[in-house]
């Protein structure tokens, strides 16, 4: 548990630093780029995300579930890196074939309403390649008990890179084409950096050791890969298909506005990202040792800790909707419900803790794959119904129904089949504190200066929610950190 706590804290720090930089990037993007240009970058992220996930051929699931059996420092992990690279290369070739097959269809459908996508469509090829290897290498590196490097690269370095590119674009050092090349470079950087890091750590031995793979192990790897493809693509599709379908039903400009608004909602999920990466490693080893007590402990603590931090972020966003819209500009008037629905989706997902990791690393991983595949189909149906009628609100509503529905189904499955349940009375107490905090802050009169109003509301929410949560001991981990911090402060005062 100490490993989880340390890496979760470290990963969360960089994630929140990334949020700060990402906020600047969002605001500057609105001022410098057209909504169509913003929409192009959003579509690039969404499409390359799905293609790169498919290109792994589900091998990330093999890494998560079976690497503990390959793990052997002296024998260079029995040729596991070689397998990872070969599978990725085969997957990329297959994806490239499907990309060429669909290219004419994409050009035909987007030529009139989104010509910018047609102009830059070839930029997707290198992006898919590098993002695919980033997924594989980050998963492998995570299984070596380093869950923070990927988080730093994806959440912090990528956004700092975007900030640099926007500055260069503003100063007219580069045009939009060079900007897009730079954007692709920073999205691809994790694969390049992780390769160098693993070589430096002597964890990148590409010598094959195929004799280690017994017929039974080969059979299990193939089975895991098949379900990994379905589960992995379904999982990323649930997160990205709303942007793709919104762009298809409307245009790049609407997709661009949605991507900006969506950013504020997904901030709520940040606490769960770092935790999920490292906890899956510990959970996989616990399953190997049949240590259900450790799994149950991680499940409960991940749930209450994520609910505590994510609920704080949700209240900060919900109580400052007018200020957020005023900050973004008139073009974003009427998007308040999009922010609320996306944020609520993220809050529900965060509250379910490590449910994804528990099922995904267990012998019941197939159930998660089946359910995800079904939910993708339902999501497409929801988006096809709601987007033409409600536009961006329809996309956000479809996300709420599909993604949060999938998360809650996982919770009930774990309760019914493994007798694991994350929720306790303390969760209800946390929600009551959140509701009370929101209600009290809404009583504060609005200030004519939105920046002053923003600071006042954020300060009041932080003091009330954190103070009450500390008093009622909502999160033991948070209370321990707070006690240590207070002890250090008192110690400094005594010395002075």
N, C-alpha and C positions, 0 to 999 in steps of 0.2 A: 504493500500500500504506500510505502514511503516513496517508491519510484513513481507511482501514479501521481501522488501529490506534488512532488518536485517538478515533474515534467509538465503536468497540467498547469501549474502556476507559471512556469517559464513560457510555455506555449501561449497561455492566455495573455501574458504581458505583451508579447510580440503581436498577438492578434489584435489587442486593443490599440497598440501603437499603429498597427495597420489600419484600424478603423479611423483613427485620427487623420492619418495621411489620406485614406480613402475618402474621407469627408471633404478634404481640400480638393482632391481630384474630382469628386462629384460636382462641387460648386464651380470649379474652374472649367470643367468640361461643358457645363451649361452655358458659360459665358463665351467660350472659344469655339466650340464645335456645334454644328447643326444637329437637330434631333435625328436626322437621317444618318449622319456620321456616327453618333452615339449608338444608334440602332445597329449599325454595321458591326461595331465592336461587340455588342451584346449577342448578335447572331453568330459571330465568329466563336465566341466562348461557348455558346449553347451547342452549335453543330459539332465543333471540334471535340467538345466534351463527350458527346454521345459516340462519335466515331472512334475516338481514342479509347474509350471504355470497351467498345466492341473489339478493337484491335488487340487488347490484352488477351482475348480468347478465354476470359474467365480465370486467367492464371493468378490474379490477385487473391482469389479465393483459395487456390492451392497453396500459395505462400502463407496466408493466414492460418490455414488449418494444418498443413503438413510440414512446414519448415521446422517445427520442433523436433520432428523425426530425422531431418537431414542435418540439424545443427551439430557441428563437430569442428571446432577450430583447427585441430591438428590435421584433419583430412579435408580442409578447405570447404567445409559444408557439403562434401560429397557431390561436387559439380552442380550445385543448385543455381549458381549465377549463369552458367552455360545454358541450362534449361530455360531460364527466365528470358535470356536474350534471344534464343532461337524461337521460342513461342511468340515473342513480341514481333520479330521480323516476319514470321509467317502471317500473323494477324494483320500486320500493316499491309502486306501484299493483297490479302483478301479484301480489306477495307478500301484500298486504292481501286480495286476492280469494281466494287459497288459504287464508289464515288464517280468513276468515269461513266458507269451505266446510268446514273441518275443525273449527271451534269446537264444533259440536254433538257430534261424535264424541269430542272431548277431554273435554267436560263429562260425557258419558254414562259414559266409562270411568274418570274420576277422581273422580266425585261421592262415592262411598262411602269409598274408601281414602285419597284426598288432597283433602279439601274445600277446603283452603287454596288450592290451585292454581286451583280453579274460582272462588273468591272474587276472586282477584287477576288473573285471566287477561287482562283488558283492559289491564293495565299493560304488556303486551308490545308493544302497538302503537307508542307513542312510542319505546320502547326499540329496536325493530327499525329505525325510521326513523333515529335518531341514530347507531346503531352502523353502519348501512350507509354513511352519509356519512363516518363516522370512518374506515372501511376505505378508501374512495376517496381521501379527502384525505390520509390518512397515507401511502398509496402514492405519491401525487403529490408530497408534500413530501419523501419519501425519494428520489425521482428528482431532486430539487433539492439532493441531497447533505446532507440533514438527516434522519438516521435516529434521532437521539436524542430529539427532542421527543415523538414518539409513544410511545417507551419510557418516558419520564418520566411522561407522562400516564397510561398504562395500568398500569405497574408500580409507580409511586410515589404519584402524586397520588390515584389511585383508592383505594388502600389507606389513605392518610391520611384521606381522606374517610370511609371506612368506620369508621375508628377514632373520628372525631368523632361520627358517627351513633350508634355504640355507647355512647359517653359520654353523649350526650344522652338515649338510651333508658334507660340506667342511672339517670340523674338524674330520669327521668320528665318531661323537658321535652317529649318527643314520644311518641306511641303507635306501634304496629307499622305502621299504615297510612302515617303520615308517614315512618317509617323506610324503608319500601319506596320511597316517592316520592324520598327522598334517595338511596337506593341507585341508583335509575334515573338520577337527575341526575348522579351521579359516573361512571356508566358511559357517559352521553351527553356528558359534558364534553369529551372529545377532539375531537368534531366541532365544537363551539362554539368552542373555543380555537383549533383549527387554522384555522378560517375567519377568525377575527380576525387570527391571525398571518400568514396568506398575504395578507390585505388590507394589513396593515401593511408587508409586504415588497414590495408591488406585484406579487404573483405570482397575483392572483385576478381577472384580467380576464375578464369574462363575455361579451364581444362575440364573436358567432359569426363564423367564417371558414370556412364550408363549402366555398368554392371551393378551399381548399388540399387537400381530400380528393379525390384522383384515384380513378377506378374501381378500379384495382388496389389502392390503399391501403384503400379502402372494403371491398373483398372480403377483404383480409387482416385488417382490424379485426373484421369479422363472424365470420370463422373463429376468430380468437383469442378472441372473446367466447363463442362456443359452447363451445369447449373450456375456456375459463376458468370457465364456469358449472359444468361437470361436475367439473373439477379443484378449483375453490375449494370447492364444496359438499362434495365427497368428502373434501377435506383437513380441513375443520372437522368434518365428521361423524365422521371417524376419531377425533377428539379428544373429541367431546361425546356421541356416540351411546351410549356406555356408561352415562353418567349418566341419559340419557333412558330407556333400556331398563331400567335397574335400578329407576328410579322406576315404570315401567309394570308390571314383573313383581312388585315388592314394594310399597313406599310411599315417601312423601316422607321419612320418618324414616331409612330405610335409605340413601336417596340423600344425605341430609344427612351421615350418618356417613361415607359413601364420599367425599364431596367434601372433608371435613376430612382424611381419610387421604391422598387423592389429592394434596392440596397438598404434603405432605412429599415425595412421589415426584417431582413435577414441578420441585421446587427444583433438581434435578440438571440440568435443561435450560436454566437461566437463562443460562449463558455463551454458548449458541448463538443466543439470541434477538437480542441487539444485533448480533452479528456477521452474522447472516443478513440483517438489514435493510439494512445499508450495503453488504455484499459483493455483493448482487444488482445494485445500481446499477453498480458497477465491472465486474462480469461481463457485464452487458448491453452496456456500451460496448466491452468486450473482444471480444465476439462480433461486434459491428458492424465492428470493425477486424481481425477474424480473428486475434486475439492469443492463441493457445492457450497460449503460455508463461506469460503472466500468469494465465490461468485455472487451469492446472495448479499454479502456485505458490500461488494462493489456496486451491485444493482441499486440498493437502497441509497447509498451515499452519493452515487452519481445522479440519481433522480432528485434528491432534496437539494443538493448543491447547485445543480443546473436550474432547478425551479427558482431557487433563491436569487441567483444572479440574473437569470433571464427575465424574471418577473420585475426586477428593479429596472431593467432596460426597457421592458414593455411599458411600464408606467411613465418613465421618462419620455418615451415617444408619444404615448397616447395623450399625456397632459400638455404636450407642446406642439400639437398638430398645426395650430394657427401660425405659430412661430416658424415651423418647418416650411410650410407653404409660402410664407412671406419671404423666407430666405431663398427659396428656390425660384420664385417669380410667378407672374400671372399665368404663364403657360401651364403651370401645375395646379391651378385652381380646380377643385372638383375631384382631386385624387385622394382625399382624406380617407375614404373608405378602403381604397386599395392598400394604403399603409396599414390600417387597422387589421384588415383581413390577413395580409401577409405576416404581420407581426404576431397575430394570434396563432397562426399556423406554426410559426417558429417556436412560440411559447409551449404549445402542446407537444411538439416533437421533443423539445428540450426536457420537458417534465418526465418523459418516458425513460430517461437515463440511458444505460448501456444495453437496452433491449436488442438493438440491432447486432451488437457485438456478441451478445450471449447466444442468440439463435444462430448467427452466422458462423460461429466457431464450434457449434455443437454438432452432434450427429443428426440433428433435426434441421440442418441448413436447407434441405430441399423444400420444406414447408415455406420458408421465407421466400424462396425463389418463385414458387407457384403463386403465392399471394402477390408478390411484386408484379409478376407478369399480368395477372388479372387486373391489378390496380392501374397499370399503364393503359390497358384497354378502356377501363372505366374513365380514366383521366381524359383520354382523347375524346370520349363521348361527352363528358362534362364540358370540356373546352369547346367542342363543336356546337354544343347547345348554347352555352352562356356567352362566349366571345362575340358571335354575331349580334346578340341582343344587347349585352351590357358592356362590350368592349373590354377595357382594362379591368373594370370591376368584375366582369365575368371570368377573366383569367385568374384573378385573385381568389374568387369564390371557388373556382374549380380546383385550385391548389389546396384550399382549406379542406374541401370535401375529400380529396384524394390522399394528400400527404398526411394530414392529421388523422384521417381515418385509418390509414395503413399503420401508423404508429400505435394507435390505441388497440388495434387488432392484435399487434405483437404482444402488448401487455397482457391482454386476456388469454392469448395462447400460452404464454409462459406460466400464467397462473394455473391454467387448467391442466397443462401437460407436464410441467416441471415443478409446480408448487412454488414458483418464484413470483413475488409481487413487490413492486417498489414503493407503493403508496402506504403511508401511515397517517395517523392523526395529525402529525406535525406538518404534513402537506396542506391539510385543510387550514391549520393555524396560519401558515405562510400566506395562503390566499386571502384570508380575512385581513391580515396586516396590509396586504397589497391593496385591497378594496378600500380599507379605511384611509390609507395614505392618499390614494387617488381622490377620494371624496373630499378630504381636507384641503388638498392642494387646489382643487377646483373652486374653492371658496375664495382664493386669493384674487383680488380685483386685477383685471388686465392692465398692464402698463402700456402707455402709448409707444414707448421705445421697445421694439420686440427683442432686442438683444438684452436689455435690462430684465425684461419679463422672462426671457429664457433662463438667465442666470438665477433669478429669484426662485423660479419653479424647480429647476434642477437641484438647487441647494436645499430647498424645503423637502423635496422628495427623498433625496439622499439621507438627510438627517433623520427624517421620520421613519423611513423604511428600514434603514440600516440600524438605527437606534432601537426600534421595537424588535427587530429580528434578533439583535444581540441580546436584548433583555429576556426574550422568550426562548433563547437558545435554539433558533430554527436550524442552524448549521453548526455542528460541533467543530468542523474543520475551520469555518470562518471565525468562530469564537476563539479557538486556539491561536489563530494568526493575530486576531485583534488583541488578545491578552498579551502576546509576546511583544507586539508593537507598543501597547500602552506601557508595558513594563520598561521597555527601552526609553520611552519618552520620560517616564517618571525618574528613571535612573539619571538621565541627562539633567533634569531639573534639580535633582538633589546635588549633583556635582557643581552646578552653577550657583 
